[in-house]
Amino acid sequence: MAETLADPAVSAEVFSTVVALTVAICEDPWLPGSEQVGADPDWREILIPKGYGIAEYRVSRKDHQVILTRIILF
């Protein structure tokens, strides 16, 4: 994920949109529009606003953490 956002080809608008989504995910991992991936309810994905891509993340209920695992930019 860090490599994706560190790419100098990523515009400031895309970068700031992804950061804002990351904050929103941390505040509420079950955001409207997020979907369960496979059979695991703690593995989630959500579209990045403005059609910029998809974010995947895992919710650790035990540790009260959200781990952003992958960003796929379109």
LINJO-V535666 format. One record per residue. N is the residue number from 1. RES is the residue in one letter. SS is DSSP state (a for helix, b for strand, c for the rest). PSI is psi as a letter, one per 20 degrees, with the letter a starting at -180 (none if undefined). OMEGA is omega in degrees with one decimal (999 if undefined). Layout:
N:RES:SS:PSI:OMEGA
N:RES:SS:PSI:OMEGA
This chain:
1:M:c:g:-178.5
2:A:a:h:179.1
3:E:a:h:179.8
4:T:a:g:-177.6
5:L:a:i:178.8
6:A:a:i:-179.3
7:D:c:p:-179.0
8:P:c:i:178.6
9:A:c:i:178.6
10:V:c:p:-177.3
11:S:c:r:178.2
12:A:a:h:-179.7
13:E:a:g:178.0
14:V:a:g:-179.5
15:F:a:g:-177.5
16:S:a:h:176.9
17:T:a:g:178.6
18:V:a:g:178.6
19:V:a:g:178.5
20:A:a:h:177.3
21:L:a:h:178.5
22:T:a:g:177.9
23:V:a:g:179.8
24:A:a:g:178.5
25:I:a:g:179.6
26:C:a:h:179.3
27:E:a:h:-180.0
28:D:c:n:-177.2
29:P:c:i:179.5
30:W:c:l:179.8
31:L:c:q:171.3
32:P:c:p:-178.7
33:G:c:i:175.9
34:S:c:q:-177.2
35:E:b:q:175.4
36:Q:b:q:176.3
37:V:b:p:-179.8
38:G:c:b:-176.4
39:A:c:i:-175.9
40:D:b:o:-177.6
41:P:b:i:-179.8
42:D:b:i:176.2
43:W:b:o:-171.2
44:R:b:q:170.1
45:E:b:q:-180.0
46:I:b:q:175.5
47:L:b:p:174.5
48:I:b:p:-178.6
49:P:a:q:178.7
50:K:a:j:177.9
51:G:a:k:-176.3
52:Y:c:i:179.6
53:G:b:b:-178.5
54:I:b:q:173.9
55:A:b:p:175.2
56:E:b:q:-179.7
57:Y:b:r:-179.8
58:R:b:p:178.6
59:V:b:p:174.0
60:S:b:n:-178.2
61:R:c:h:-178.5
62:K:c:g:-177.2
63:D:c:i:-177.9
64:H:c:l:180.0
65:Q:b:q:171.4
66:V:b:p:-177.5
67:I:b:o:176.6
68:L:b:o:-172.4
69:T:b:h:-177.4
70:R:b:q:173.3
71:I:b:p:175.9
72:I:b:o:-179.6
73:L:b:q:176.8
74:F:c:none:999
